[in-house]
Amino acid sequence: MKSAHEHLRQAGEEMQKRSQLYGCQGGERSMAKTVAIFEAITGIKLTEEQGNKFMISLKLARSENRAYNGDNYVDGCAYFALAGEEAFNADMRKKSRKAAQAPTTKVSDNANSCANEPYD
């Protein structure tokens, strides 16, 4: 029997192997280029997160076509992890841009000068 943990472990190992195969030190990340090529061909713009979800859909469809093929589930785990990574990073970029655009308020030098003094 192959446990859920074994599928996840194997997905991590496969991601490491592909990173080495394609010479990517921080991990193989080709989805940005993939969705750019897809857009050039179809005119449809996808985010990297959506590209990974597309690949999850492919793996789900393949898992329905025949008997168990572990590759569909292992790759599905990896694509879901990559989609989660991109969703998190996109959210952080969005929050960073929002914080950079937030108006700043200047507090006057004497705004709190009486904060601890008794009220007359």
C-alpha positions as semicolon CSV with decimal commas, in nm:
position;residue;x (nm);y (nm);z (nm)
1;M;0,000;0,000;0,000
2;K;0,126;0,350;-0,084
3;S;0,031;0,611;0,175
4;A;-0,051;0,977;0,123
5;H;0,281;1,063;0,288
6;E;0,464;0,845;0,037
7;H;0,295;1,027;-0,252
8;L;0,398;1,362;-0,102
9;R;0,754;1,245;-0,034
10;Q;0,787;1,116;-0,389
11;A;0,650;1,444;-0,527
12;G;0,922;1,632;-0,337
13;E;1,187;1,395;-0,468
14;E;1,062;1,434;-0,826
15;M;1,071;1,813;-0,792
16;Q;1,433;1,788;-0,672
17;K;1,526;1,560;-0,965
18;R;1,371;1,798;-1,217
19;S;1,548;2,089;-1,055
20;Q;1,880;1,912;-1,111
21;L;1,784;1,792;-1,459
22;Y;1,701;2,144;-1,577
23;G;1,983;2,310;-1,382
24;C;1,767;2,523;-1,155
25;Q;1,919;2,578;-0,812
26;G;1,605;2,707;-0,639
27;G;1,380;2,446;-0,796
28;E;1,252;2,403;-1,148
29;R;1,008;2,684;-1,222
30;S;0,902;2,687;-1,585
31;M;0,536;2,781;-1,542
32;A;0,595;3,153;-1,613
33;K;0,746;3,064;-1,949
34;T;0,478;2,799;-2,007
35;V;0,186;3,038;-1,958
36;A;0,362;3,302;-2,174
37;I;0,391;3,050;-2,458
38;F;0,027;2,946;-2,406
39;E;-0,081;3,311;-2,427
40;A;0,122;3,364;-2,745
41;I;-0,046;3,065;-2,907
42;T;-0,403;3,115;-2,784
43;G;-0,430;3,477;-2,675
44;I;-0,553;3,351;-2,336
45;K;-0,364;3,492;-2,038
46;L;-0,311;3,264;-1,740
47;T;-0,133;3,331;-1,413
48;E;0,129;3,085;-1,297
49;E;-0,116;2,963;-1,035
50;Q;-0,378;2,901;-1,304
51;G;-0,118;2,723;-1,518
52;N;-0,044;2,485;-1,232
53;K;-0,415;2,430;-1,177
54;F;-0,449;2,350;-1,547
55;M;-0,182;2,082;-1,504
56;I;-0,364;1,948;-1,196
57;S;-0,674;1,918;-1,417
58;L;-0,472;1,722;-1,672
59;K;-0,349;1,483;-1,404
60;L;-0,703;1,443;-1,269
61;A;-0,835;1,364;-1,617
62;R;-0,561;1,109;-1,674
63;S;-0,629;0,945;-1,339
64;E;-0,983;0,867;-1,462
65;N;-0,872;0,699;-1,785
66;R;-0,723;0,375;-1,659
67;A;-0,596;0,177;-1,365
68;Y;-0,383;0,343;-1,102
69;N;-0,080;0,526;-1,238
70;G;0,115;0,679;-0,953
71;D;0,267;0,945;-1,178
72;N;-0,069;1,123;-1,202
73;Y;-0,100;1,150;-0,825
74;V;0,264;1,232;-0,756
75;D;0,272;1,502;-1,024
76;G;-0,066;1,627;-0,902
77;C;0,081;1,675;-0,553
78;A;0,372;1,868;-0,699
79;Y;0,151;2,090;-0,915
80;F;-0,074;2,163;-0,618
81;A;0,231;2,260;-0,411
82;L;0,355;2,486;-0,692
83;A;0,009;2,644;-0,725
84;G;0,007;2,707;-0,349
85;E;0,353;2,859;-0,364
86;E;0,249;3,093;-0,644
87;A;-0,079;3,185;-0,472
88;F;0,112;3,274;-0,156
89;N;0,376;3,475;-0,344
90;A;0,112;3,659;-0,549
91;D;-0,072;3,749;-0,229
92;M;0,249;3,879;-0,072
93;R;0,325;4,088;-0,384
94;K;-0,029;4,229;-0,374
95;K;0,000;4,320;-0,005
96;S;0,340;4,476;-0,063
97;R;0,208;4,692;-0,349
98;K;-0,093;4,791;-0,139
99;A;0,130;4,890;0,153
100;A;0,356;5,090;-0,079
101;Q;0,056;5,278;-0,216
102;A;-0,101;5,348;0,124
103;P;-0,103;5,715;0,213
104;T;0,130;5,811;0,492
105;T;0,017;6,043;0,767
106;K;0,247;6,278;0,947
107;V;0,191;6,318;1,314
108;S;0,282;6,665;1,435
109;D;0,570;6,694;1,679
110;N;0,343;6,799;1,964
111;A;0,053;6,562;1,896
112;N;0,121;6,354;2,208
113;S;0,284;6,623;2,418
114;C;-0,004;6,629;2,667
115;A;-0,087;6,261;2,660
116;N;0,030;6,198;3,015
117;E;-0,054;6,537;3,162
118;P;-0,368;6,595;3,367
119;Y;-0,658;6,759;3,188
120;D;-0,743;7,112;3,311
